[in-house]
Amino acid sequence: MRVREAVVDPLREFLRQEAAGGIVLLVAAIVAVVWANSPAGDAYEDLWETKLWLGLELDLRHWVNDGLMALFFFVVGLEIKRELVCGELNSPRAAALPAIAAVGGVVLPVLIFVLVVSGGEGARGWAIPAATDIAFAIGVLAVLGDRISSGVRLFLLTIAIVDDIIAITIIALVYSGDVSAWWLVASAATVAFVVGVRVLGVRAVRAFVPLALLLWVAVHESGVHATIAGVVLGLLTPAGRGSDGRNVLEDLEHRLHPVTAFVVVPLFALANAGVEFGGGVLSDALSSSLTWAVVAGLVLGKIAGVTGATFLALRLRAGTLPDGVERRQIAGVGALAGIGFTVSLFIASLAFDDPVLVDEAKVGIFIGSITAGVLGAAMLRALGTRAAPELTGAAERPLRRARS
């Protein structure tokens, strides 16, 4: 009973939340596309280009992309910290296979993208097909129900977490602007102050809120993308229980994950998924090498990359499959990893300033993510015909990474 309450029930709650979040995200994306192509399409752009002064003067879309998405990446940082401390990434043996699979699912899509786009301005978007949208991917698995074992869900979740780590690193190193040394020093000093406050034993979340805002401003002004501030703070959050019995990381994750899943990410989709397909935009996108480079990377690159890397690792005995995962299901998992949507859109918005290139990339993301989702669902439905095993015994071990 204790294991079920501590491990199994939180995982089930997490999967339900991710699946529901995926539905809300899908609805927001559809609303954005319909709105942008309706008679009120001009109002769509006018809304998101509205300037707001909140200490910094940015338009509404940038407040969502740079501000609210920092909260999303803070939750990502919390999840990475949990994985590193007590989850799948804490055990080298357990982490090896999904980590290798994730690397394969990043490298091959990038290579395919570069080959298809063949240089030019579109080449700057090389990282677009590297991402995995965990909410949509888990949403597809939820539709498949008990045909899919918890091991398959675990394998996909861990691949997505490693994808997040790689994507965050790429954003920090590649898609940041000109770096201001003074603001970078201010960012480092703020991080050092946060660490010092932690060392002094301060655990009240409200004490860190002003420091978090200060760090966000410093990182934003430094030229490094502001969302990196969220990741840094997530990684600095204590993972163990304090003298009061509270686990700050678990508490924050439990409180903030619904906010990011049902508010932040859908708002991001609403602000960024609106592509006006009229005026030749769709036909131009369909004839663009950038569009098809994204599609090829998300679909062919992810399937071949995840599957090839996984089988190579198994052959070299570099890792083991989680309980309940069969080799024939790996390609289906790789296909679902090709649902890039949220982070792919985010990288596209960073990679290009030209609206034409942004629209071409978005069309590729839509086509690629939908194709990858349908393929993954069809493959797993055809191959994953056995009912999911009960979450007891050996199957409980790998689930210790679950969110609470």
N, C-alpha and C positions, 0 to 999 in steps of 0.2 A: 504493500500500500504506500509506503514511504517513497519508494522509487517511482511509482506511478504518479504520485502527487508532485514530486520534485523534478521529474524528467519528462515523462510521457505526456501528462496533461498540458504542461507549458508548450511542448512541441505542437500538439494538436491545436492549441489556441493560436500559436504563431502561424501555423499553416492556414487556419481559417481566416485569420486577420490578413495575411498576405493575399489569399485568394479573393477576399472581399475588396481589398485595396486594389487589386488588379482590375476588378469590375468597375470600380469608381474611376480608375485611371483611364480605362477604355471609354467610358461614358464621356469623360472630360475631353479626350482626344477627338471623339466624334463631334461633340458640341463645337470644339474649336474649328474643325474642318467645315462643318455646316455653316457656322457663323461667318467664317471668312469668305465663303462662296455664296452667301445670301445677299439680298439687297442692302443689308446692314453691314456689309463687309468693310466699308470704310470706317465704320464705328469701331470695328474690332481693332484695327491698327491704331486708330486715334486713342483708344483706351490704353493700350499697352505702351504707347509712346508718350503718355502724359507724364510730365515732369513732377517729381515730388521731392521736396527738401526735407530730409530727416537727418540733419547733420551733414549729409552729403547730398548733392543734387543729382539724382539719377532718374531715368524714366521708370515707369511701373514694371516693365519687363525686366529691367536690370535689378530692381529691388527683389523681384521673385528669384531671378537666376543667381544673383550674387548674395542676397540676404537670406531669403527663406531656404534656399538650397544649402546654405551653410548648416542649417539645422538638420536637413536630411543627411548631409555628410557627417555631422556630429554623431547621429545614430549609427551610421555606417562605421565610424570610428569606434563606437561602443561595441558593436558586433565583432569587429576585428580584434579588439582588446579581449573580449570574452573568448573568442576562438583561440587566441594565442595563450591565454592563461589557463583555461579549463575546458576548451573544446577540442574539435578535431585537429586544429593546427598546433595543439599542445603536444601531440604525440607524433614524432617524426614518421613512424611507421604508418599511422592512420592518415596523416596529412600528405604523405608522399604522392599517392596515386592521384587524388583530385587536384593537387597542386601541379603535377606534371600535365594532367589533362587540361587544366586551365591555361597553362603556358602554351601548350599546343593549340588551344582554342583562341589564343591571342596572336601568336606568331604567324600561323598560316593564313588567317583572314587578312592580316596586314600585308603579307607578301602577295596574296591574290589581288588585293585592292591596288597595290602599287603596279602590278603587271597590267591590270585592266585599264587603270586611269592613264597610264603612260605619260606621266609628267604633267607639266602645266600647273595652273593655279589650284586645280582640284587635288593635287598631290598632298596639299597641306592637311587634308582630311583623313590621312592614312589610319588614324586611330579610331575612326568612327565605327568600323565593324568589330572592334575588339571587345565591346561591352556586352554585358548580359543584364536584362531587366528582370530582377528576381520576382517582382510582383506579378508580372504577366506570365512568367514561366511557371510559377507555383499555381497561378490561376488555371493554367492549362492542365496541370497535374490534378487539380481539384476536380475539374470536369470529368477526368477519367476515373475518379473515385477509387474503389478498392481493387481495381485491376492493377494498381501500381503499389508496390511495397514501400514501406517507410525508408528502406535502404536506398531506393532510387531517388526519393525526395532528398535524403541526406546527401547523396552524391552530388546532385544538382546544386543544392544549397552551398555546399563547400566549394564547388567549382566557381559559383557566383561570388562568394566571398573573396577568393583569390583574384578573380577578375576585378573586383572592386579595388583591391590593393594595387594591382597593376594600373588600372585606370586612373586612380588618384595620383600615382607616381608620374604617369604620363602628363596629366593636367598640370602638376606642379613644375615639371621640368621643361615641357614643350609648349604648353598653351598659356603661359604667363607672359605678361608684357615686359617692357623695359623695367629693370629692377632698380629701385631707389635704395641706396646703401643705408641712408639714415633711417628710413622707415623699416628696413629689414632689421637694423639694430634694435629699433623700438619693439618690433615683433619678438625678437629673441629675448629682450629684457622682460617683456610681459610674460612670456613662457616661463622664464626663470623665476619670476615673482609668483606665478601660479604654483610652480613646483615648491617654492619656499613656503607658501601658505599651506600646501598639503603636508609638508614635513612638520609644520607646527601643529598638525593634528586637526586643522579646520576641515569639517566635512559638510557643513550647512551649504546647500546648493545656492541659496540666495547670496552668499558671500562671494561666489564666483561669477555671478551674472555680470557685474560691472567689468570685471577682468575679461570676460568673454567678449563683451561689446568692444572694449578697448583693443583686444587682440584682433578682432574682425576688422576694425578701422585701420589698424596698423598694417595688417596683411594686405588689405584692399589697396591702401596707398603705396605699399612697397612695390606693387607690380605683379606679385605672386597672386594667383587667383584666390579671392577671398574665401571660397569654400574650404580651402586647405586649413583655415583656422578651425573650422568645425572638426575636421579629422584629428588635428593635433590635440584639441581639448578632449575628444573622445578617447584617444590613446592615453591621455594623462589621468583619466578618471580611475580611481581606485577600484579594484575588482574584488577584493576580499571584504569580509564583514568587519566592521569596527567594534569598538567596545560596547556600543549601544545595540549591537546585533543587526544593524542595518547594512545592506549591501547597496552602496550608492549606485554602482553601475547597473545592477538589476532594476533598481527602483527607477532610475532615469530612463532606461530602455523601455520598461513597462509603461511609463507615463508618456514618453515622447513618440514611441513607435506608431501608435494610432494617429497622432497628430500629423506625422510625416506621411503615413500611408493614405490617410483620408482627406488631408487638407493640402499639405505642401506639394507633394508630387502631382496630384490632380491639378492644382493651380499652375504648376510648371507646364504640364501638358496643355492646359487651356491657353497659356501665354505663348507657347512655342509650336504647337502642332497645327496651327491654322495656316494652311497653304491654300492660296487662291489658285485653283486649277484652270480658270478661264484665261483668255488672252494668250493662248499658246503656251502657257506655263507647263501643262502636263505633257504636251507633245514635245516641247523642247527638252523636258526632263527625260522622257523616254528615249530620246535620241542622244542623250549625254553619256559619255563614258563614266562620269562621276557617279551618276545614278546606278549604273549597272556594276560599277566597282563595289559600291556599298552592298548591293544585293548579293553579288557573288561572294563577297567576304562574309556576310552574315549567314548565308545559307551553305554554300559549298565549303567555305573556309572553316566555319565552326564544326560542321559535321566531320569533315576530314581531319581537322586539327585535333579535336577532342578524341575521336575514335582512334586515330593513328597514334597519338601520344599515349593513350591508355593501353592499347595493345602492346606497344613497344615497352612500356614500363612493366606490364605483366610478364612479358617475355623475359625481360632482364631481372625479374623478381624484385623490382624497386618499390613495390607496394602491393596491397591486396584490396580487392573489391569489398565494399561494405556488405554486411549480411543482407540477403534478399535481392541483390543485384546480379543479373545474369549478363554474360558477355554480349548476348544478342540484343540487349537493351541499350548498350552504350551509344550506338548511333542515334537512337531516339533522344537520349539525354543531350548529345551533341547538337542535335537539331534545335531543341528547346533553348539551349545556350545561345542560339543565334537570334533570339528575340532581344534585340538591343535597345529598342525604343527609348526609355528615359535617358540613360547615360549617353546613348548614341546621339540623341537630339542635343544634349548638353554639350558634347564635344563638338558637334557641328556648329553650334552657336559660337563656340570659342575659335574654331578653326578658320571661319570665313567672315569677312566683312561685307562681301558682295552678296546682296539679297538673292541674286539669280543662283549663285552657287549654294547658298543656304537652302533654297527651295529644291534644287536638284538633289541635294543630300537628303532632305526630308522625304522626298518621294521615294528615294532608294531605301530609306529606313522603314517607311510604311510597307513597301512591297516586300522587302527582305524579312522584316519581323513577322508579317502575316504569313508569308510562305514558310518560314522556319517553324512557326507555331503549328500550322496545319500539318506539315510534314512530321514534326515531332509527335504530335497527338496521334496521327495515323499509324506511325511506326510503333509507338508504345502500346496503342490499343490492339494492334495486330499481334504483337509479340508478348505483351505483358498480360496474358490471359489468366494467370493464376491469381487467386485472391491474396491480398496483402497479409503477411503473417501477423499473428498476435504480437503486441509489443511487450514481450516478456523474455526472460532468460537472456540468451546471447544477443537478441535483437535490441535489448535495452542499452547495451554498452555504448554503441556509437551514437546514441541519442543524447548523451550527456552534454552535447554541445548546444542543446536546444535553448532558445530564448525563454525567459519567464515573462 
